[in-house]
């Protein structure tokens, strides 16, 4: 079973979207576009807080 992790190779800021993409076999660019869309729709704050919390609690890639 794959575990959710921060990507060490496909990261732009912290590697959260790259790690989600690698774990679920989805293109990380699509994950990033989804995050940007959700930021625009929710006026940034909830998604930004969620992203920062994920960056802090997700383990780094082994």
N, C-alpha and C positions, 0 to 999 in steps of 0.2 A: 504494500500500500504506500502510495506517495504521501509525503508529509509537506505541508505548507511551509515555505521558507522564503527568505529574502534572496533574490538572485544576485550572484556575484558577477555574472557575465553580461546580463541584459538589464542594466539599470540606468535610469536617468537621474533620479534623485536619491532614493533609498533602496530601490529594487523591489518594492512591494508589488507593483503591477507586473513586473517581469517574473517574480516568483509565483504569482497567481497564474499567469499564463503558462509557465512551465509545469506547474502542478496539475492543472486541468487540461493540458494540451490544447490551449487556445492561443492564438496569436497575441502576444503582449501589446501590440499596437491597438488591437480591438479593446483590450482591457483599459488601456490608457484613454482611448476615445470615450469609452463608457464613463470613466471617472470624470473626464472633463465635462461631458454632457450633464452628469448628475450634479457637478459643481455649479453649472450655470442654472439648472432647474431649482436647486435648493439654496441658492444664494451663498454658495461656497462654504460657509462655516461648518455644517454637519459633516460633509465629506472631508474637509481639511482635518477636522479633529479625528475622524475615523482613520484617515490615512496616517496621521502622526502616531496614533495609538498602535496601529498595525506595525509601523516601522519600529516601534519600541519593543513590542512583545513577540514578533515573529523571529524565530531563530535564523541565523545566517546559514547559507548553503554549506553543506559539509564537503 
